[in-house]
Amino acid sequence: MSARSIFARPARFAAIAPYVWMVLFFLVPFAFVLKISLSETAIAQPPYTPVFDFTAGGAAIKQAFAALSPDNFRLLISDNLYIFSYLRSLVVAMTSTAVLILIGYPIAYGMARLPKRWQPVAMMLVIVPFWTSFLIRIYAWINILQHDGLLNRVLLKLHVVSQPVVWLSTDSAMYLGIVYSYLPFMILPLYATLAKMEPSLEEAAADLGASPKHVFWLVTFPLSLPGVGAGVLLCFIPIVGEFVIPDLLAGSNSLMIGQTLWLEFFMNKDWPVASATAVVLLVLLIAPLLLYERLQRRQLEAR
Amino acid sequence: MASSRISRFNIASLTLGLAFLYLPIVILVIYSFNASRLVTVWGGWSLRWYQEFFNDKAMIDAAWMSLRVAVASATIATVLGTLAAVALSRGENFRGRTLFSGMLYAPLVMPEVITGLSLLLLFVALNAERGFWTVTAAHTTLTMCFVTVVVQSRLGSLDRSLEEAAMDLGCDPFRAFIAVTLPLIAPAIAAGWMLAFTLSLDDLVIASFTTGPGAATLPIRIYSEVRLGVKPEINAICTLVIALIAVVIVVASLASKLTSTEAKRAAPM
């Protein structure tokens, strides 16, 4: 038996505690979401009729299964509010991911072209804002974008505008907030692939007569596609369910699905509908989530 | 010729990008020292908003709650996340491995409203009293996944012949792990703890779902104030949080530098 496989046996036992934890706190809760999404709303605390009561025995469980109702899901389909907020979430996530690639790529490219000893510094500088609070970064933008905020005052001073512009509670403010918050998540995977790229490939293309533009589109960009894919997944999935940024920066006339779920839960106290919303959101995200999980595992286990 | 490869376009996009990332935070910090009540008018330097914060008992309570949750959840998450990373990178193939890694990677990108809602429903079903421990458990679940990724990537880049040599020299696997592996991954474990700590300190959505009455965390308090409009006191609180996180980052990078030079001396790679 090799030392490696002797080491592997106890290493496997290390999985027990985190395994139990994740099953209890990550997997099992989804069963509850599913269960409550199928139960009826009630004015009570907690605000739903309990569907399963395991202490009541088999017959009661059978009865409970019969009582499960897809009413909440019917509501989601019949009410435009929900369909619109799902669609809006998808559109917002796609648009902001596209903008993130456009802005993030040149920055990541610039980082990868820095002299080797400067690259860790640049990477640190990109990571640090990710460590500072999400909420604080959005709040910082509210400071700048508000009616008599810095941006309007600068624009007025420069005579770009004659009247203060309304920035807050608009879609542009929301997109700005999303792009600002998720930029590090786009830059880092892009940088990781670009930095690993063999410079001789680009040099060879240039030696064979390709113009810099051709070198980029025929060599650099195709080779960086895995990084683009990772960045897209890392940004797209959480943006679809984003709550804080649209809530604080966008107007309240059209909601993203995360906001709708939040409202159903905290304002209307309608837990079953909130759960049904979560189930549908999860189903929409299953494919990108599975892709992400495969990518992440391949990346970490290939080493 | 690495240095000649950088073009003016590269430098411009880097500078603009970094300015974009840092400018809002810098402005926020500067305005926290503004003497004027109007957030946008500069009235000279002052510490009055910091004073206001330290006299605001509800805010202080929330900050204290957040700190306790962050320390507790980061510590549990670091233990569990490190164990998970060891199992994933050294355990070869075991039954249920795919599910295990799936459960560990999915929360990294899972929308927080889903995680928060599902955990709340669990706590209600368990009849758990909502407050410090439910928020701590919720944050542990999220942050241990980040710890796992950080520690796992360090374990993946380690030379495994070091552990094997220790075992050839008569260590059992457990001692080999304690004596060889653990010191080498210590910087990653420390970084994982810091990351978990800041993520917990930062979280609004999951905490809102899983906390109970009278147990608001700092982000929950800040959020309810921000909804009412910009207040200079919030600028001061945000600056304090940024300062705390900056200290954490500096300590983390110093610690990792120290341990990695020590590790290099002990095991030249």
HADDOCK unambig.tbl for C-alpha pairs under 7 A between the chains (distance, minus, plus):
assign (segid A and resid 3 and name CA) (segid B and resid 164 and name CA) 5.48 0.50 0.50
assign (segid A and resid 3 and name CA) (segid B and resid 167 and name CA) 6.69 0.50 0.50
assign (segid A and resid 4 and name CA) (segid B and resid 164 and name CA) 6.64 0.50 0.50
assign (segid A and resid 7 and name CA) (segid B and resid 173 and name CA) 5.28 0.50 0.50
assign (segid A and resid 8 and name CA) (segid B and resid 90 and name CA) 5.42 0.50 0.50
assign (segid A and resid 8 and name CA) (segid B and resid 91 and name CA) 4.32 0.50 0.50
assign (segid A and resid 8 and name CA) (segid B and resid 92 and name CA) 6.05 0.50 0.50
assign (segid A and resid 9 and name CA) (segid B and resid 91 and name CA) 6.46 0.50 0.50
assign (segid A and resid 11 and name CA) (segid B and resid 86 and name CA) 6.07 0.50 0.50
assign (segid A and resid 11 and name CA) (segid B and resid 87 and name CA) 4.96 0.50 0.50
assign (segid A and resid 11 and name CA) (segid B and resid 90 and name CA) 5.88 0.50 0.50
assign (segid A and resid 11 and name CA) (segid B and resid 91 and name CA) 4.91 0.50 0.50
assign (segid A and resid 12 and name CA) (segid B and resid 87 and name CA) 4.92 0.50 0.50
assign (segid A and resid 12 and name CA) (segid B and resid 91 and name CA) 4.60 0.50 0.50
assign (segid A and resid 14 and name CA) (segid B and resid 83 and name CA) 5.01 0.50 0.50
assign (segid A and resid 14 and name CA) (segid B and resid 84 and name CA) 6.43 0.50 0.50
assign (segid A and resid 14 and name CA) (segid B and resid 86 and name CA) 6.77 0.50 0.50
assign (segid A and resid 14 and name CA) (segid B and resid 87 and name CA) 5.46 0.50 0.50
assign (segid A and resid 15 and name CA) (segid B and resid 83 and name CA) 6.20 0.50 0.50
assign (segid A and resid 15 and name CA) (segid B and resid 84 and name CA) 5.26 0.50 0.50
assign (segid A and resid 15 and name CA) (segid B and resid 87 and name CA) 5.22 0.50 0.50
assign (segid A and resid 17 and name CA) (segid B and resid 80 and name CA) 6.77 0.50 0.50
assign (segid A and resid 18 and name CA) (segid B and resid 80 and name CA) 5.19 0.50 0.50
assign (segid A and resid 18 and name CA) (segid B and resid 81 and name CA) 6.99 0.50 0.50
assign (segid A and resid 18 and name CA) (segid B and resid 83 and name CA) 6.96 0.50 0.50
assign (segid A and resid 18 and name CA) (segid B and resid 84 and name CA) 5.90 0.50 0.50
assign (segid A and resid 19 and name CA) (segid B and resid 100 and name CA) 6.48 0.50 0.50
assign (segid A and resid 22 and name CA) (segid B and resid 103 and name CA) 6.60 0.50 0.50
assign (segid A and resid 22 and name CA) (segid B and resid 141 and name CA) 6.85 0.50 0.50
assign (segid A and resid 25 and name CA) (segid B and resid 119 and name CA) 6.69 0.50 0.50
assign (segid A and resid 25 and name CA) (segid B and resid 141 and name CA) 6.59 0.50 0.50
assign (segid A and resid 29 and name CA) (segid B and resid 118 and name CA) 4.86 0.50 0.50
assign (segid A and resid 29 and name CA) (segid B and resid 119 and name CA) 5.69 0.50 0.50
assign (segid A and resid 29 and name CA) (segid B and resid 121 and name CA) 6.71 0.50 0.50
assign (segid A and resid 29 and name CA) (segid B and resid 122 and name CA) 5.22 0.50 0.50
assign (segid A and resid 30 and name CA) (segid B and resid 118 and name CA) 5.80 0.50 0.50
assign (segid A and resid 32 and name CA) (segid B and resid 118 and name CA) 6.85 0.50 0.50
assign (segid A and resid 32 and name CA) (segid B and resid 121 and name CA) 6.21 0.50 0.50
assign (segid A and resid 32 and name CA) (segid B and resid 122 and name CA) 6.47 0.50 0.50
assign (segid A and resid 33 and name CA) (segid B and resid 118 and name CA) 5.63 0.50 0.50
assign (segid A and resid 33 and name CA) (segid B and resid 121 and name CA) 6.80 0.50 0.50
assign (segid A and resid 106 and name CA) (segid B and resid 10 and name CA) 6.89 0.50 0.50
assign (segid A and resid 106 and name CA) (segid B and resid 13 and name CA) 5.94 0.50 0.50
assign (segid A and resid 107 and name CA) (segid B and resid 13 and name CA) 5.40 0.50 0.50
assign (segid A and resid 107 and name CA) (segid B and resid 14 and name CA) 5.00 0.50 0.50
assign (segid A and resid 107 and name CA) (segid B and resid 17 and name CA) 6.22 0.50 0.50
assign (segid A and resid 109 and name CA) (segid B and resid 10 and name CA) 6.93 0.50 0.50
assign (segid A and resid 110 and name CA) (segid B and resid 10 and name CA) 4.26 0.50 0.50
assign (segid A and resid 110 and name CA) (segid B and resid 11 and name CA) 6.30 0.50 0.50
assign (segid A and resid 110 and name CA) (segid B and resid 13 and name CA) 6.75 0.50 0.50
assign (segid A and resid 110 and name CA) (segid B and resid 14 and name CA) 5.76 0.50 0.50
assign (segid A and resid 111 and name CA) (segid B and resid 14 and name CA) 6.94 0.50 0.50
assign (segid A and resid 113 and name CA) (segid B and resid 5 and name CA) 6.21 0.50 0.50
assign (segid A and resid 113 and name CA) (segid B and resid 6 and name CA) 5.23 0.50 0.50
assign (segid A and resid 114 and name CA) (segid B and resid 3 and name CA) 6.74 0.50 0.50
assign (segid A and resid 114 and name CA) (segid B and resid 6 and name CA) 6.28 0.50 0.50
assign (segid A and resid 115 and name CA) (segid B and resid 2 and name CA) 5.69 0.50 0.50
assign (segid A and resid 115 and name CA) (segid B and resid 3 and name CA) 5.26 0.50 0.50
assign (segid A and resid 129 and name CA) (segid B and resid 21 and name CA) 6.92 0.50 0.50
assign (segid A and resid 131 and name CA) (segid B and resid 198 and name CA) 6.39 0.50 0.50
assign (segid A and resid 132 and name CA) (segid B and resid 242 and name CA) 6.09 0.50 0.50
assign (segid A and resid 132 and name CA) (segid B and resid 245 and name CA) 6.63 0.50 0.50
assign (segid A and resid 133 and name CA) (segid B and resid 202 and name CA) 4.84 0.50 0.50
assign (segid A and resid 134 and name CA) (segid B and resid 202 and name CA) 6.46 0.50 0.50
assign (segid A and resid 136 and name CA) (segid B and resid 238 and name CA) 6.05 0.50 0.50
assign (segid A and resid 137 and name CA) (segid B and resid 25 and name CA) 6.68 0.50 0.50
assign (segid A and resid 140 and name CA) (segid B and resid 24 and name CA) 5.50 0.50 0.50
assign (segid A and resid 140 and name CA) (segid B and resid 25 and name CA) 6.09 0.50 0.50
assign (segid A and resid 140 and name CA) (segid B and resid 28 and name CA) 5.53 0.50 0.50
assign (segid A and resid 141 and name CA) (segid B and resid 24 and name CA) 6.26 0.50 0.50
assign (segid A and resid 143 and name CA) (segid B and resid 230 and name CA) 6.71 0.50 0.50
assign (segid A and resid 148 and name CA) (segid B and resid 40 and name CA) 6.63 0.50 0.50
assign (segid A and resid 149 and name CA) (segid B and resid 40 and name CA) 5.76 0.50 0.50
assign (segid A and resid 150 and name CA) (segid B and resid 40 and name CA) 6.77 0.50 0.50
assign (segid A and resid 180 and name CA) (segid B and resid 21 and name CA) 6.88 0.50 0.50
assign (segid A and resid 234 and name CA) (segid B and resid 109 and name CA) 6.35 0.50 0.50
assign (segid A and resid 237 and name CA) (segid B and resid 109 and name CA) 6.16 0.50 0.50
assign (segid A and resid 237 and name CA) (segid B and resid 110 and name CA) 6.89 0.50 0.50
assign (segid A and resid 238 and name CA) (segid B and resid 109 and name CA) 5.44 0.50 0.50
assign (segid A and resid 238 and name CA) (segid B and resid 110 and name CA) 5.99 0.50 0.50
assign (segid A and resid 238 and name CA) (segid B and resid 111 and name CA) 4.78 0.50 0.50
assign (segid A and resid 241 and name CA) (segid B and resid 111 and name CA) 4.81 0.50 0.50
assign (segid A and resid 241 and name CA) (segid B and resid 113 and name CA) 6.85 0.50 0.50
assign (segid A and resid 242 and name CA) (segid B and resid 111 and name CA) 6.58 0.50 0.50
assign (segid A and resid 258 and name CA) (segid B and resid 113 and name CA) 6.34 0.50 0.50
assign (segid A and resid 278 and name CA) (segid B and resid 114 and name CA) 5.84 0.50 0.50
assign (segid A and resid 289 and name CA) (segid B and resid 106 and name CA) 6.60 0.50 0.50
assign (segid A and resid 293 and name CA) (segid B and resid 102 and name CA) 6.00 0.50 0.50
assign (segid A and resid 293 and name CA) (segid B and resid 105 and name CA) 5.84 0.50 0.50
assign (segid A and resid 293 and name CA) (segid B and resid 106 and name CA) 6.43 0.50 0.50
assign (segid A and resid 300 and name CA) (segid B and resid 153 and name CA) 6.18 0.50 0.50
assign (segid A and resid 303 and name CA) (segid B and resid 156 and name CA) 5.61 0.50 0.50
assign (segid A and resid 303 and name CA) (segid B and resid 157 and name CA) 6.79 0.50 0.50
